[in-house]
Amino acid sequence: MLRFPDAIDLVEVCHPKNCNVGLLCYSPLAGGALSGKYLDPESEAAKKGRLQLFPGYMERYKESISKEATTQYIEMAKKHGLSPVELALGFVRDRPFMTSTIIGATSVEQLKEDIDAFLTTERPLSPDVMKDIETIFKRYTDPTIL
């Protein structure tokens, strides 16, 4: 949802109605950015997160408009009774061309939250949720571009 530069062109080709090539989603929570934990840089979660561990790699999430996009996605998730993790992982899970996902949890608690999001979030995400995702996505197509 925050970083999608290559996949946009691949989606049509990978769709089951075309070539039916599966995609593997890497980091669907954008290194934890879509969880919202980095919106408050003083929070304990932010201090222990990947942005601190890999500052160069994660610069695109700190020095771009991705925080604005993240805030929009989080507010929208709350509006629909979802956590940010449920929204992001539910979106990935429901793509017809997505065959698997590398979630990258760094704690047992995060792993449990990720598994619950995959297993218990409404399937598929409702049309209203998808419409709101599309609206935000159109505004922030690739917010990590510096």
Secondary structure, DSSP 8 states (H G I E B T S, - for coil): ----TTHHHHHHHHSTTTT---EEEE-TTGGGGGGTTTSSTTSHHHHHSHHHHSTTTTHHHHSSTHHHHHHHHHHHHHHTT--HHHHHHHHHHT-TTEEEEE----SHHHHHHHHHHHHHS-SS--HHHHHHHHHHHHH-SSTT--
